[in-house]
């Protein structure tokens, strides 16, 4: 078994992932603006580009696992592995895992704790 066979496949370069996430975020903003929402009301609720990249990579991992949503422990391991694979995303991973901004509706930790 070669070293390449042991390493999990990386999705793409970080620059490409950030460009993809930036495009997705622009679409989300555009759709909400077209829907008549005030940007002052929703911009804080949206993830940053790096947070969106982390969420995309997490979604890829869920898809590779047969679509099964991870429990808390597996979610932590997946996000931590993303931080190890893409060191510039470490701050975004810890923001998602941490409690800095628990008001964000897209945050998995907020959704998991809600009744």
Number of C-alpha atoms within 10 A of each C-alpha: 5 6 6 8 8 8 8 8 8 11 10 10 10 16 9 12 19 18 14 16 22 17 13 15 17 13 12 13 17 13 12 15 13 10 9 8 13 11 12 8 8 12 12 12 14 16 20 15 20 20 22 21 25 26 22 15 19 18 14 13 19 16 12 10 11 8 11 10 13 15 9 12 8 11 18 16 12 19 23 16 15 22 18 13 13 15 13 13 19 20 14 22 25 16 15 24 18 13 12 10 14 16 12 16 13 15 21 15 18 15 12 10 7 6 4
